[in-house]
C-alpha cells in the first residue's frame, strides 16, 4: 500500500518529467528555479505555519538527530571511500552522495504517509537542515573534486 500511495506517484512524476525532457527539450534550469524559489519555501512556510509550535518544542531533538545521522554517514562514507581506494575526485563525489540523504523527494511523502501532516512537517525541517549542509559543505566537496587537493 505504501508503494501505491506514496512511492509510485513520486516515480510517476519523475517518469513524466523524463519523457517531457526527452521529447520536448525542456530547460531543467526553469524547473530548478521554480523548485528553489517557490515550491520549497512554500512547503517550509506551510509546515512551520501549521505545526510550528510542535516543531519548536522538539526542534533540539530533530537537530541533534540530524547532526548525529549526518556525521555517522559521513564517517562511514569516508571509511568505505578509503577502503575502496577511490581517486580523490571519486572519493569526494562518493562522500557527497552518501552522507546527504534525499529528504525531499522521498522523505517527505513517506513521512506524510506514516506520520500524517505532523510527520511531514518534521521531514520538512530535516529538509531545511540537510539543504543547508548540501548548499555549503556539499558545494565545497564538489569544488574539491575538481581540484587536486586531498583535504576534506
Buried (B, 14 or more C-beta within 10 A) or exposed (E): EEEEEBBEEBEEEEEEEEEEEEEEEEEEEEBEEEEEEEEBEEBBEBBBEBBBEEBEEEEEEBEEBBEEBBEEBBEEBBEBBEEEEBEBEEBBBBBBEBBBBEBBEBBBBBBBBEEEEBBBBBBBBBBBBBBEBBEEBBEBBEEBBEEEEEEB
